[in-house]
């Protein structure tokens, strides 16, 4: 069963847990309840939210990823289960001991998938479609030429050809939509990695010593295109604003329910993420050579 995404952002809210249910009360004392085991991601984006300690411990026990946002609506932190797999120690060891050639090979696959999705987004009629596909074929093990950055430099100017768009995390809309979509996708990827018994902090390419989610930032790359596609649809279907409203956020959250095909699996993207994370674990264990990535 696909897990639910719960966002708290539209009202001063009180959260508690009773009999395995997340109890949600707003200012009017209207009550709703959701089984904790049905929640995949809890996103708290309202400064007036109050919660009991049990909210976090029970949700973490059920494998939920909890994202806490600051006043600027950017993520301030994320909570993930410490123990989410029965053979976690063994899988940690395999991940830590993975050889550099293996990690470089995996990064090549990830970059190629990301560039292929960028090419699909611009369309075959675009002047840079062939350029992106040529760049994709030029990616070598470990991407020593940083083809990923070269492809992105070509992609962003034509991402929204109807407007003069420039990708900047602090820029004008729809940059804020992209930021929000990436945040949600990152949390879902980190949750899938924990379920596969992997350390989200230990990346195959990203190595920032201050980043606790390097592996999540690696594995999100071939899924960014789903966010970019959703943002483009939402952007042209609504009036863009600097502050995302509740309806816009709800539309962006739907990206995790988009249909996807991964290694024969067909279903919601949020479930497919677990297929990709599990294949990464098998690659670390030497049981598989290629990642199971979304068909594009």
N, C-alpha and C positions, 0 to 999 in steps of 0.2 A: 504494500500500500504506500502511495506517495505521501510524504510528510507535508504538513501544512507550514506556511510561513505567516507568522503573526507579527504585525507591526503596531507599535504603540506610539502615536505621534499627534493625534488630533485633539486630545483632551487630557486634563489632569486625571490620572488614573491610579488606582490602587490594585496591586497584584498580590495574590496569595495562593496557596495550594491547600486543597481539602480533598481527601479520599482519592488522591491521584489525579485531580482535576485542577487546571489552572483557572482560578477565579478572577474575573476582570470586573472591576467596579469603576464607574465614572462619577463625575460630580453629581449627577442626578440619582446616584445609587442604582442605576440600571446594571443588572448583573448578567454576565454570560460566563459560560464555563466550557473548557476544552480539555480533553484528555491529554495529559502531559506526553504520553507515548506517541501521540499523533503529531507532535510539533517538531519540525526539523530545524527551523530558525526562528528565534525570537529577537526582533529588532526593536530596541527601545530608543525613540528619538523625541522624547519630550522631557524637559527639565523638571517638570512637576510630578513625574512618576514615582510612586512609592511602592516598595515591595518587601516581603519578608525574606529572611535568609533561606527558608525552605523552597522558595521559588527557584533559586539558582541550583541548590543541591539536587532537588527532585528532577528538574529539567536536564541537568548534566547527567544524572543517573540514567535518564531515558535517551541520552545521546544527542541532545539538542545543542546547537551552536547559538550562543547568546552574544549579540552585538550591542554595545553601548555607545551612543552618539553624544558628542559635545554640543554646546550651544550653537555652533556653526553648522550643525547637522552632519559633520564629518565623523567617522568612527573614532572613538577614543580608546577602545579596547574590545577584545573578544575573549569569551570564555569557552573552552572546549573540554570535553571529558578527558580525565587523565588515563583512565582505563576504559577502552572501548573495543578491545579485541582480546580473545582468549590466549593468543600466542604473541602478544605484543612484544615481549622481550626478545624473542627470536627474530621478529621482523625488524625491530630496531637495530639489532646486530647486523642483519643482512643489508639494511640501508646504509649503516655507517661504514661497512666494509666494501661497499660497491666500488669497483675500480673506476678510475677516471675515464678510460675509453668507453665504458658502459654509459656513464653519465653524459659524455659528449655525444654519443650516438642517440641517446634519448632526447637531448636538447635539439639536435638536428631535426628529428621527427616532429617535435613540438613547433619549431619555427616554420617548418614547411607547411604544416597544417594551418598555422595562423595566417601565413601569406596567401595560401589557397583560399581561405575564407575571405580575406580582404579582396582578392580578385573577383570572387563571386559577388561581393557586395557592390563593387563598382560596375559589374556587368560586362559582358563580352563586347558590347558596343562602345565601351570606354576606350579612350586612346591609350590608357596605361594598363589595360587588362593583360596584354601580351607581355608588357614590361614586367609586371608582377609575376607572371608565370615563369618568365625567364629567370628572374631573381630567385624564385622558389627552387628551381633546378640547380642553381649555383650554390645553394647552402651546403656546406661541408660539415663534417663531424665537429661539433663544438661551436660552429658558426664563427670561425676566427676572423672573418671579414666583416662581421656584424651586418649581415644581409638583412637581418630583422629590422634594424634601424633604417636602412636604405629603403626597404619596402614601405615602412610607415611614413617616411618622408614623401613618398610618391602617393600614398593612399589618402592621407588626411586632406590635402587640398581639393580632392574630388569626392570626398565622402558626402558632402552636401553641396552639390554643384549649383543649387538654386540660391545659396547665400554664401557670403564670403566668410566661411568658417575657418577658425584656427584652433587646433587642439591645445587647450591650456586649462589645467585643473582649476585655476582661479579666474578663468575667462567667462565670457558671456554665454547664455544658454545656446545650445543644449549641453554645454560642458558640465553643468550641474547634473543633468540627467545621466550623462555617461559616468560621472563620479558615483552617483547613487547606484546605478546598475552594476558597476564593477564591484562596489562594496558588497552588495548582496551576493553576487557570484563568488567573490572571494571567500565569504563566510561559508557558502555551500560547498565549495571545493575543500576548504580546511576541514569541514565536518566529514566529508567523504574520505579524506586522507586518514583521519583519526579512526574511522570505522574500518579502514583497511589495515590498521595497526602500524601506521607510519608516523614519523615525527614531522609535523608541518614546518618546524624551524630549520630543518636540515635540507637545504635545496640542492638541486643538481647543477644549477647555473647561478641563481641569485645567492649571494653570500654576504649580504650586509650584516655585520655583527650586531646591529641594533634592531634587526627585523626578526620577529618571532614567527613569521609565516613565509619564509623563503620558498619552501616547497610548494605552498599554495600559490605563490606568485609565479612559479614555474608552470604549474599545471593549469592555471587560469588562461594562459595565452591562447590555446586553440579554441577556447570558449568565449573569448572577448567578442568575436564576430556576432554571436547571438545577442549580446547586449547592444552592440552598435546597430544591428538591424532593428531591434525593438525600439531603441531611442529614435531612430530616423522615422519610424512609423508614428510614434507618439508625438514627435516634434511637429510634424506636418498635419497632425490631426487636432492640435490644441494650440492655445495662445501661450507661448513661452514666457516664463517669469523667472526672476532671480531666486525666489523662494518656491520650492516645489510644494504644490498643494496635495491634499490627500488623494484625489482621483488620479493625478499624474503618477504618484508613487505606486498606487494600486496597479496601474497599467504596467509600470516598469517591473514590478514584482512578478508579473505573469511570465517573465522570461524563463523562470525556472520550471514552468509547466509546458514550455514549447516542445513539440515532438522532435525527437532526435533518433538517429540510427547509429548504433555503435556496435561493431563486431556481431552483427546479427540481431542485436537487441533493438527493438522499436518501442519507444515509450517516452515519458516525460524526461526532460533534460536533467532534472534533479536526481532521478533514479539512474540515468545514464552516467552521471558523474561517478557513481560508485563502481560502475564497470571499468571506467578509465583508471580510477585509483587502485582498484584490485589488480589491473594489468600492470601498473607501475610496480606494485609489490612483487608480482611474479617476475618482472624484469630484474629487480634487485636480487631476487633469489636464484636467478639464472634459469628459470623455467620458461621464459618467453623472451624473444628478441625485440619485438615491435610492440609499441603501445597500442591499446585499443582506443582510437580517437574517433571523434564524430565524423561521419561521412558527409562530405560537403559537395 
